[in-house]
């Protein structure tokens, strides 16, 4: 994905990055997005031990997705337009259990998403 000035970066969230408190803590604003989904992935949960992440989300277990053997599996979520600075903030928020990859969404859009590392 190429990065441009402004709000040209798409981020898909299926978990805590959809929470208003997490958005305010990491981006300084509430994000506005549209519902979408990614196919070929399944959801599990990972224990979070980073105190800052727990403080922001209020949760000790966060959802995490990984590729599925079943192409019909899907994960619902929201797609947000963000800036390069906000993408860097999201990278800093996510713990080492996650890695950022580009995925195609059901809508036809391509967005960054955090999946199991």
ABEGO torsion letter per residue (X at the ends): XBBBBEAABBBBBABAAABAAAAAAAAGBBBBBBBBBBBGBBBBBBBBABAAAAAAAGBABBBBBBBBABAABBBBBBBBBBBAAAAAAAAAABBAABBBBBBBBAAGBBBBBBBBX
